């Protein structure tokens, strides 16, 4: 098994809380990680129809049969169990009794807020980060953009196009269409592909609704479902006035860049080299890595983008306390002066202790305005920011 950075956090939380809930997209490695870390616990898969029926029809008997030293996989399939687990852990506060996993944050978070608030630690596991697979993955940017980071592709050395086609058919279309109550598969597929085509852009729901052929309200609901299922995330704009961040339009990104590439019809590295959205996909990959870095260390939020009325735009503002660190993302492999234009402009109005360019080259440089680092050095860069 490829080691996961978040393993340390998972072990720590299991010593502090009676229930640990591991969420994340399907096929992100939740089951593999939990069974590896908690080898002494019995594993129960609630996807199995007979086991699920037992849990639904006789929850008390189910929990009595399996006990408290157990991993309950895909808990969103039987959310009723959470109320019964609550009564058990209220009587016995011993840490690490139940390990729960789930693929739908939307359903789990609602159920937990009702039943397990204050009783469970929530750990989010996303697909591999580059620091986790650096020793087994190609360092080529185009290969990474095409392949993505789902563990199954690396563990079984699968063809990315075939694996992602199966992923979309098995999980995205089946699960998400069911959640969204979409009858027309073609319309939902069109929606997914149009989302991929808008990677790195300001999300205009009315424009997306017009292109898909559905209402603005429907698009809003579908985007929420994609967020809840860890398919996409929305990067919010940064303002000194915090309240403004909640009312301005966000940017749209995919948690896995390989999935976005597949939805765009890219089937190999050569196509990636020529694709007009390569720069946007590279930006997506970098920002997803920053999000993974924070989740893997049990940190939340504090990542934004910046755009002002004059057209100055910063791809990422990494907020650390009262400090903000501007990060620009450039897919090119050659450093040119143009890379520093927006950071220079931003620094005229906001004081920054450090700034950086993350680019598609392979050499680290130190400039007066900040650092220039290759994609593979993201973790080291963020660690240096966090330690300031």
PyMOL commands that set and color helices and strands:
alter all, ss='L'
color gray80, all
select helices_A, chain A and resi 7-14+30-37+49-57+59-66+75-78+81-91+105-115+130-133+141-147+151-155+160-180+185-196+205-212+216-228+242-246+257-263+269-274+278-295+337-347+375-386
alter helices_A, ss='H'
color red, helices_A
select strands_A, chain A and resi 19-23+42-45+70-73+98-102+120-124+232-235+251-254+303-307+313-320+323-330+356-359+365-366+371-374
alter strands_A, ss='S'
color yellow, strands_A
deselect
rebuild
show_as cartoon
